[in-house]
Amino acid sequence: MNILIAEDAPDIQNLIKLTLTEAGHVVFTANDGLEALALVINRSIDLAILDVMMPRLDGLNLLRKIREIRNIPVIFLTARSEEIDKVMSLGAGAYDYMVKPFETSELIARVAAQLKPQNEYSAMKS
């Protein structure tokens, strides 16, 4: 599956990319919301992992723009831990929300849970 990581912290972006690549996914990375939006438009992205606080286009506005063109699973992975942030993100169309710091094994499990319906649908069509 093709996964987009929109994260402006290079060390976190690299950790997520390595973790997902080792799990067998193709990973595309973006350092800000506008780069991420371009990847969603120009690539076949199956799932996006977004930070909320990014330069040029924050995660919530990016999610709104993604929803205008595609309905892919979106997981927020962010340092924002307030209930209102979670409620706003899920209300805007996020499928899941994780707070940093995070465990990579939990991230892999959440990604798999979001991709499972897509994998089951693909198997039924075959």
Buried (B, 14 or more C-beta within 10 A) or exposed (E): BBBBBBBBBEEBBEBBBEBBEEBEBEBBBBBBBBBBBEBBEEEEBBBBBBBBEBEBBBBBBBBEBBBEEEEBBBBBBBEBEEEEBBEBBEEBBBBBBBBEEBEBEEBBEBBEEBBEEBEEEEEEEE
